[in-house]
Amino acid sequence: MRFIYSILREINEKSLPTAKDYGYKQREFENLIFTLEKEGYVERVLRIDTFFSLKPARLTQKGHELLESLRYFDESYPGKKGLINWLKVEKEESSYAEDIEDY
């Protein structure tokens, strides 16, 4: 959920998040954005052949509602420079939860 919160927050603030900000390959990042668009959280993602841009992108009402419901992440949100480490916390927590479920 941290990734989703971060993407929605950055798009809402017109900060134009990039794959590099999150430590993703460009194609992986684009696929994640397209999933958010397909699920109805984001609209107006620009795609022309191989060109991709979030400049015209904006949140839908559904996206605003989800962003609002995830506001508890505000307290720990690091900004773009610390995103990769901030996202690792969630990966570690989910890995730990999976380990617990195995018992």
DSSP file (Angstrom, degrees, kcal/mol; ACC not computed):
  #  RESIDUE AA STRUCTURE BP1 BP2  ACC     N-H-->O    O-->H-N    N-H-->O    O-->H-N    TCO  KAPPA ALPHA  PHI   PSI    X-CA   Y-CA   Z-CA
    1    1 A M     >        0   0    0      0, 0.0     4,-2.9     0, 0.0     5,-0.2   0.000 360.0 360.0 360.0 -23.6    0.0    0.0    0.0
    2    2 A R  H  >  +     0   0    0      2,-0.2     4,-2.9     1,-0.2     5,-0.2   0.917 360.0  50.2 -63.3 -41.6    3.0    2.3    0.5
    3    3 A F  H  > S+     0   0    0      2,-0.2     4,-2.8     1,-0.2     5,-0.2   0.948 112.5  46.6 -60.7 -47.7    3.7    2.3   -3.2
    4    4 A I  H  > S+     0   0    0      1,-0.2     4,-2.7     2,-0.2     5,-0.3   0.931 113.1  49.3 -60.6 -46.8    0.1    3.1   -4.1
    5    5 A Y  H  X S+     0   0    0     -4,-2.9     4,-2.8     1,-0.2    -1,-0.2   0.939 112.6  48.1 -57.0 -47.9    0.0    5.9   -1.5
    6    6 A S  H  X S+     0   0    0     -4,-2.9     4,-2.9     2,-0.2     5,-0.2   0.923 112.4  47.3 -62.0 -46.7    3.2    7.4   -2.7
    7    7 A I  H  X S+     0   0    0     -4,-2.8     4,-2.6     2,-0.2     5,-0.3   0.943 114.7  46.4 -61.1 -47.9    2.2    7.4   -6.4
    8    8 A L  H  X S+     0   0    0     -4,-2.7     4,-2.5    -5,-0.2    -2,-0.2   0.917 114.0  48.7 -61.6 -42.8   -1.2    8.9   -5.7
    9    9 A R  H  X S+     0   0    0     -4,-2.8     4,-2.0    -5,-0.3    -2,-0.2   0.939 112.8  46.7 -62.2 -48.0    0.3   11.5   -3.4
   10   10 A E  H  <>S+     0   0    0     -4,-2.9     5,-3.0     2,-0.2     6,-0.5   0.905 114.2  46.9 -64.8 -42.0    3.0   12.5   -5.9
   11   11 A I  H ><5S+     0   0    0     -4,-2.6     3,-1.5    -5,-0.2    -1,-0.2   0.924 111.3  52.3 -64.3 -43.0    0.5   12.7   -8.8
   12   12 A N  H 3<5S+     0   0    0     -4,-2.5    -2,-0.2     1,-0.3    -1,-0.2   0.849 112.5  45.0 -61.2 -34.8   -1.9   14.7   -6.7
   13   13 A E  T 3<5S-     0   0    0     -4,-2.0    -1,-0.3    -5,-0.2    -2,-0.2   0.358 112.7-120.8 -90.1   5.3    0.9   17.1   -5.8
   14   14 A K  T < 5 +     0   0    0     -3,-1.5    -3,-0.2    -4,-0.2    -2,-0.1   0.842  69.2 138.3  58.1  36.9    2.1   17.3   -9.5
   15   15 A S      < -     0   0    0     -5,-3.0    -4,-0.2    -6,-0.2    -1,-0.1   0.510  57.4-135.3 -89.0  -6.0    5.5   16.0   -8.5
   16   16 A L        -     0   0    0     -6,-0.5    -5,-0.1    38,-0.2    39,-0.1   0.963  18.6-143.3  51.4  74.4    5.8   13.6  -11.5
   17   17 A P        -     0   0    0      0, 0.0     2,-0.3     0, 0.0    37,-0.1  -0.297  16.5-157.0 -63.6 150.3    7.1   10.4   -9.9
   18   18 A T     >  -     0   0    0      1,-0.1     4,-0.8    36,-0.0     3,-0.3  -0.839  30.6-110.1-126.4 164.4    9.6    8.4  -12.0
   19   19 A A  H >>>S+     0   0    0     -2,-0.3     5,-2.3     1,-0.2     3,-0.9   0.881 118.1  58.4 -58.6 -39.0   10.8    4.8  -12.1
   20   20 A K  H >45S+     0   0    0      1,-0.3     3,-0.7     2,-0.2    -1,-0.2   0.860  96.3  61.8 -61.7 -37.1   14.1    5.9  -10.7
   21   21 A D  H 345S+     0   0    0     -3,-0.3    63,-0.4     1,-0.2    -1,-0.3   0.823 114.1  35.1 -57.0 -31.4   12.5    7.4   -7.6
   22   22 A Y  H <<5S-     0   0    0     -3,-0.9    -1,-0.2    -4,-0.8    -2,-0.2   0.426 111.4-113.4-106.3  -2.6   11.2    3.9   -6.7
   23   23 A G  T <<5S+     0   0    0     -4,-0.8     2,-0.3    -3,-0.7    -3,-0.2   0.763  72.3 134.4  74.4  24.6   14.1    1.8   -7.9
   24   24 A Y      < -     0   0    0     -5,-2.3    -1,-0.3    -6,-0.1     2,-0.2  -0.701  62.3-107.9-102.6 156.5   12.0    0.2  -10.6
   25   25 A K     >  -     0   0    0     -2,-0.3     4,-2.5     1,-0.1     5,-0.2  -0.521  39.4-110.0 -72.3 152.8   12.8   -0.4  -14.3
   26   26 A Q  H  > S+     0   0    0      1,-0.2     4,-2.6     2,-0.2     5,-0.2   0.894 117.2  49.2 -55.2 -45.5   10.9    1.9  -16.5
   27   27 A R  H  > S+     0   0    0      1,-0.2     4,-2.3     2,-0.2    -1,-0.2   0.898 110.7  50.0 -64.6 -41.3    8.6   -0.8  -17.9
   28   28 A E  H  > S+     0   0    0      2,-0.2     4,-2.0     1,-0.2    -1,-0.2   0.924 111.9  48.9 -61.0 -44.7    7.8   -2.2  -14.5
   29   29 A F  H  X S+     0   0    0     -4,-2.5     4,-2.3     1,-0.2    -2,-0.2   0.929 110.5  49.8 -61.7 -46.9    6.9    1.3  -13.3
   30   30 A E  H  X S+     0   0    0     -4,-2.6     4,-2.9     1,-0.2    -1,-0.2   0.906 109.1  52.5 -59.9 -42.4    4.7    2.0  -16.3
   31   31 A N  H  X S+     0   0    0     -4,-2.3     4,-1.9     1,-0.2    -1,-0.2   0.891 108.9  49.9 -61.9 -39.2    2.9   -1.3  -15.8
   32   32 A L  H  X S+     0   0    0     -4,-2.0     4,-1.9     2,-0.2    -1,-0.2   0.907 112.1  47.8 -65.1 -41.3    2.1   -0.4  -12.2
   33   33 A I  H  X S+     0   0    0     -4,-2.3     4,-2.2     1,-0.2    -2,-0.2   0.921 110.1  52.1 -64.8 -43.6    0.8    3.0  -13.2
   34   34 A F  H  X S+     0   0    0     -4,-2.9     4,-3.0     1,-0.2    -1,-0.2   0.863 107.0  53.8 -62.0 -35.3   -1.3    1.4  -15.9
   35   35 A T  H  X S+     0   0    0     -4,-1.9     4,-2.3     2,-0.2    -1,-0.2   0.920 108.1  49.2 -64.2 -43.3   -2.8   -0.9  -13.3
   36   36 A L  H  <>S+     0   0    0     -4,-1.9     5,-2.6     2,-0.2     6,-0.9   0.879 113.5  47.5 -62.3 -36.7   -3.7    2.1  -11.2
   37   37 A E  H ><5S+     0   0    0     -4,-2.2     3,-1.4     4,-0.2    -2,-0.2   0.934 111.4  49.5 -68.7 -46.0   -5.3    3.7  -14.2
   38   38 A K  H 3<5S+     0   0    0     -4,-3.0    -2,-0.2     1,-0.3    -1,-0.2   0.855 108.4  53.8 -61.5 -36.1   -7.2    0.5  -15.1
   39   39 A E  T 3<5S-     0   0    0     -4,-2.3    -1,-0.3    -5,-0.2    -2,-0.2   0.517 120.6-110.0 -78.9  -5.0   -8.5    0.1  -11.6
   40   40 A G  T < 5S+     0   0    0     -3,-1.4    23,-0.4    -4,-0.3    22,-0.3   0.683  88.6 110.8  90.5  18.7   -9.9    3.7  -11.8
   41   41 A Y  S   <S+     0   0    0     -5,-2.6    19,-1.8     1,-0.2     2,-0.3   0.724  80.3  31.2 -94.1 -24.8   -7.5    5.5   -9.4
   42   42 A V  E     -A   59   0A   0     -6,-0.9     2,-0.3    17,-0.3    -2,-0.3  -0.959  65.4-173.1-134.3 147.5   -5.7    7.6  -12.0
   43   43 A E  E     +A   58   0A   0     15,-2.8    15,-2.2    -2,-0.3    -5,-0.0  -0.923  58.3  38.3-136.7 165.8   -6.7    9.1  -15.3
   44   44 A R        +     0   0    0     -2,-0.3     2,-0.5     1,-0.2    -1,-0.1   0.811  61.2 166.7  65.8  35.0   -5.1   10.9  -18.2
   45   45 A V        -     0   0    0     -3,-0.1     2,-0.5    11,-0.1    -1,-0.2  -0.716  35.8-128.5 -76.2 125.5   -1.8    9.0  -18.2
   46   46 A L  E     +B   53   0B   0      7,-2.1     7,-2.2    -2,-0.5     2,-0.4  -0.654  34.8 169.7 -86.4 125.7   -0.2    9.9  -21.6
   47   47 A R  E     +B   52   0B   0     -2,-0.5     2,-0.4     5,-0.2     5,-0.2  -0.980   7.1 166.6-135.6 121.6    0.9    7.1  -23.8
   48   48 A I  E >  S-B   51   0B   0      3,-2.1     3,-3.2    -2,-0.4     2,-0.3  -0.926  70.0 -58.6-135.2 110.1    2.1    7.6  -27.4
   49   49 A D  T 3  S-     0   0    0     -2,-0.4    -1,-0.0     1,-0.3     0, 0.0  -0.385 124.7 -15.2  52.4-112.8    3.8    4.6  -28.9
   50   50 A T  T 3  S+     0   0    0     -2,-0.3     2,-0.3    -3,-0.1    -1,-0.3   0.440 114.7 106.3 -97.9   0.2    6.8    4.1  -26.5
   51   51 A F  E <   -B   48   0B   0     -3,-3.2    -3,-2.1     2,-0.0     2,-0.4  -0.629  46.7-176.9 -83.3 137.5    6.4    7.6  -24.9
   52   52 A F  E     +B   47   0B   0     -2,-0.3     2,-0.3    -5,-0.2    -5,-0.2  -0.999   5.3 170.2-135.7 133.7    5.0    7.7  -21.4
   53   53 A S  E     -B   46   0B   0     -7,-2.2    -7,-2.1    -2,-0.4    -2,-0.0  -0.994  28.7-167.9-148.0 141.1    4.2   10.7  -19.2
   54   54 A L    >   +     0   0    0     -2,-0.3     3,-1.0    -9,-0.2   -38,-0.2   0.355  66.9 103.8-100.0   2.1    2.4   11.5  -16.0
   55   55 A K  T 3  S+     0   0    0      1,-0.3    -1,-0.1    -9,-0.1   -10,-0.1   0.901  88.8  34.7 -55.3 -45.8    2.4   15.2  -16.6
   56   56 A P  T 3  S+     0   0    0      0, 0.0    -1,-0.3     0, 0.0   -11,-0.1   0.550  96.4 117.6 -84.8  -3.3   -1.3   15.3  -17.6
   57   57 A A    <   +     0   0    0     -3,-1.0     2,-0.3   -11,-0.1   -13,-0.2  -0.224  37.2 172.0 -66.5 150.3   -2.3   12.6  -15.1
   58   58 A R  E     -A   43   0A   0    -15,-2.2   -15,-2.8   -44,-0.0     2,-0.2  -0.977  34.2 -96.5-151.1 161.9   -4.6   13.3  -12.2
   59   59 A L  E     -A   42   0A   0     -2,-0.3   -17,-0.3   -17,-0.2     2,-0.1  -0.536  31.9-137.4 -79.5 145.6   -6.5   11.3   -9.5
   60   60 A T     >  -     0   0    0    -19,-1.8     4,-2.5    -2,-0.2     5,-0.2  -0.359  37.3 -94.3 -84.7 176.3  -10.0   10.3  -10.0
   61   61 A Q  H  > S+     0   0    0      1,-0.2     4,-2.4     2,-0.2     5,-0.2   0.918 131.3  52.1 -58.1 -42.4  -12.6   10.6   -7.2
   62   62 A K  H  > S+     0   0    0    -22,-0.3     4,-2.2     1,-0.2    -1,-0.2   0.884 108.7  50.6 -61.0 -39.5  -11.8    7.0   -6.3
   63   63 A G  H  > S+     0   0    0    -23,-0.4     4,-2.6     2,-0.2    -2,-0.2   0.897 109.5  50.0 -65.5 -41.7   -8.1    7.9   -6.3
   64   64 A H  H  X S+     0   0    0     -4,-2.5     4,-2.4     2,-0.2    -2,-0.2   0.897 110.5  50.7 -63.0 -40.6   -8.7   10.8   -4.0
   65   65 A E  H  X S+     0   0    0     -4,-2.4     4,-2.0     2,-0.2    -2,-0.2   0.914 112.0  46.2 -64.8 -42.6  -10.8    8.6   -1.6
   66   66 A L  H  X S+     0   0    0     -4,-2.2     4,-1.2     2,-0.2    -2,-0.2   0.927 111.5  51.8 -65.8 -43.8   -8.0    6.0   -1.5
   67   67 A L  H >< S+     0   0    0     -4,-2.6     3,-0.7     1,-0.2    -2,-0.2   0.924 110.4  49.2 -57.1 -45.0   -5.3    8.7   -0.9
   68   68 A E  H >< S+     0   0    0     -4,-2.4     3,-1.3     1,-0.2    -1,-0.2   0.890 108.2  52.9 -62.6 -39.9   -7.4   10.1    2.0
   69   69 A S  H 3< S+     0   0    0     -4,-2.0     3,-0.3     1,-0.3    -1,-0.2   0.703 110.1  49.5 -70.3 -17.7   -7.9    6.6    3.5
   70   70 A L  T X< S+     0   0    0     -4,-1.2     3,-2.3    -3,-0.7    -1,-0.3   0.232  72.8 115.5-103.0  12.5   -4.1    6.1    3.5
   71   71 A R  G X   +     0   0    0     -3,-1.3     3,-2.3     1,-0.3     4,-0.4   0.674  56.4  81.4 -58.6 -18.1   -3.2    9.5    5.1
   72   72 A Y  G >  S+     0   0    0     -3,-0.3     3,-0.6     1,-0.3     4,-0.3   0.717  81.5  66.5 -62.1 -17.4   -1.7    7.7    8.1
   73   73 A F  G X> S+     0   0    0     -3,-2.3     4,-1.1     1,-0.2     3,-0.8   0.650  78.5  84.5 -74.9 -14.4    1.4    7.2    5.9
   74   74 A D  G X4 S+     0   0    0     -3,-2.3     3,-0.6     1,-0.2    -1,-0.2   0.878  81.3  60.7 -53.5 -40.8    1.9   11.0    6.0
   75   75 A E  G <4 S+     0   0    0     -3,-0.6    -1,-0.2    -4,-0.4    -2,-0.1   0.843 116.7  28.7 -59.9 -35.7    3.7   10.7    9.3
   76   76 A S  G <4 S+     0   0    0     -3,-0.8    -1,-0.2    -4,-0.3    -2,-0.2   0.447  85.3 127.8-105.5  -0.8    6.5    8.5    8.0
   77   77 A Y    <<  -     0   0    0     -4,-1.1     3,-0.1    -3,-0.6     6,-0.1  -0.393  39.1-166.9 -65.2 124.6    6.6    9.7    4.3
   78   78 A P        -     0   0    0      0, 0.0     3,-0.2     0, 0.0     4,-0.2   0.585  30.9-118.4 -90.5 -10.4   10.1   10.6    3.5
   79   79 A G    >   -     0   0    0      1,-0.2     3,-0.9     2,-0.1     4,-0.3  -0.323  53.5 -52.5  86.2 176.1    9.8   12.5    0.2
   80   80 A K  G >  S+     0   0    0      1,-0.2     3,-1.1     2,-0.2     4,-0.4   0.824 130.3  61.0 -62.0 -35.3   11.4   11.3   -3.1
   81   81 A K  G 3  S+     0   0    0      1,-0.2    -1,-0.2    -3,-0.2     3,-0.2   0.818 112.5  36.0 -65.9 -30.0   14.9   10.9   -1.8
   82   82 A G  G <> S+     0   0    0     -3,-0.9     4,-2.1    -4,-0.2    -1,-0.2   0.273  85.2 106.6-106.0  12.3   14.0    8.3    0.8
   83   83 A L  H <> S+     0   0    0     -3,-1.1     4,-2.8    -4,-0.3     5,-0.2   0.885  73.5  55.6 -61.3 -43.2   11.3    6.4   -1.0
   84   84 A I  H  > S+     0   0    0    -63,-0.4     4,-1.5    -4,-0.4    -1,-0.2   0.931 113.3  41.3 -59.9 -46.3   13.3    3.2   -1.8
   85   85 A N  H  > S+     0   0    0      2,-0.2     4,-1.1     1,-0.2    -1,-0.2   0.884 113.3  54.2 -68.1 -37.2   14.1    2.6    1.8
   86   86 A W  H  X S+     0   0    0     -4,-2.1     4,-0.7     1,-0.2     3,-0.4   0.887 109.3  48.2 -63.2 -39.3   10.6    3.6    2.9
   87   87 A L  H  X S+     0   0    0     -4,-2.8     4,-1.6     1,-0.2     3,-0.4   0.807 101.4  64.8 -71.3 -29.6    9.1    1.0    0.5
   88   88 A K  H  X S+     0   0    0     -4,-1.5     4,-2.8    -5,-0.2     5,-0.2   0.836  92.1  64.0 -61.9 -32.4   11.5   -1.7    1.7
   89   89 A V  H  X S+     0   0    0     -4,-1.1     4,-2.5    -3,-0.4    -1,-0.2   0.921 103.6  46.7 -57.7 -44.7    9.8   -1.5    5.1
   90   90 A E  H  X S+     0   0    0     -4,-0.7     4,-2.6    -3,-0.4    -1,-0.2   0.898 111.3  51.2 -65.9 -40.2    6.6   -2.8    3.6
   91   91 A K  H  X S+     0   0    0     -4,-1.6     4,-2.1     2,-0.2    -2,-0.2   0.916 112.1  47.0 -62.8 -42.3    8.3   -5.5    1.7
   92   92 A E  H  X S+     0   0    0     -4,-2.8     4,-2.4     2,-0.2    -2,-0.2   0.906 112.2  50.1 -65.7 -41.3   10.1   -6.7    4.9
   93   93 A E  H  X S+     0   0    0     -4,-2.5     4,-2.4    -5,-0.2    -2,-0.2   0.906 112.0  47.0 -64.0 -41.4    6.8   -6.6    6.8
   94   94 A S  H  X S+     0   0    0     -4,-2.6     4,-2.1     2,-0.2    -1,-0.2   0.869 111.7  51.0 -70.6 -34.1    5.0   -8.6    4.2
   95   95 A S  H  X S+     0   0    0     -4,-2.1     4,-1.9    -5,-0.2    -2,-0.2   0.902 110.8  49.0 -65.8 -40.5    7.8  -11.1    4.1
   96   96 A Y  H  X S+     0   0    0     -4,-2.4     4,-2.1     2,-0.2    -2,-0.2   0.901 109.9  51.5 -64.6 -41.8    7.6  -11.4    7.9
   97   97 A A  H  X S+     0   0    0     -4,-2.4     4,-2.1     1,-0.2    -2,-0.2   0.891 108.6  51.3 -63.2 -39.4    3.9  -11.9    7.7
   98   98 A E  H  X S+     0   0    0     -4,-2.1     4,-1.3     1,-0.2    -1,-0.2   0.889 108.0  52.7 -64.4 -38.7    4.3  -14.7    5.1
   99   99 A D  H  < S+     0   0    0     -4,-1.9     4,-0.5     1,-0.2     3,-0.3   0.905 109.1  49.4 -62.4 -41.2    6.8  -16.4    7.4
  100  100 A I  H >< S+     0   0    0     -4,-2.1     3,-1.4     1,-0.2    -2,-0.2   0.899 107.0  55.1 -64.7 -40.9    4.3  -16.3   10.3
  101  101 A E  H 3< S+     0   0    0     -4,-2.1    -1,-0.2     1,-0.3    -2,-0.2   0.784  97.7  65.3 -64.0 -26.8    1.6  -17.7    8.1
  102  102 A D  T 3<        0   0    0     -4,-1.3    -1,-0.3    -3,-0.3    -2,-0.2   0.705 360.0 360.0 -69.1 -19.1    3.9  -20.7    7.2
  103  103 A Y    <         0   0    0     -3,-1.4    -1,-0.3    -4,-0.5    -2,-0.2   0.463 360.0 360.0 -84.7 360.0    3.8  -21.8   10.9
